[in-house]
Amino acid sequence: MADNRWPSSICKVIKQDKQFSWYKGNKYIEVKSKTLWENIVLLSSAILDKDNALYNRGSLYFINHKTATYSNWTKKLAKNIKINNHDFYKD
């Protein structure tokens, strides 16, 4: 990862406490909805694609306000883009 504020690999980011709803207690939670899983894959691919507009707009943070239990941290950031239920922000 290019920013030293976060872990050095995608796997380490995913495994951080409370980062992703489908990874808890050192294990992956089975995603039973095919549509949800397809959306996860699509969104992840878009984030990792350096030629994608999302990457070029400088988004470093995201949140799903429908499932998040705490979102006050977003108030100090600039909202960049919205994809489905996820809002993306930059410093």
Buried (B, 14 or more C-beta within 10 A) or exposed (E): EEEEEBBEEEEEEBBEEEEBEEBEEEEEEEBEEEEEEEBBEEBEEBBEEEEEEBEEEEBBBBBEEEEBEEEEEBEEBEEBBEBEEBBBBEE
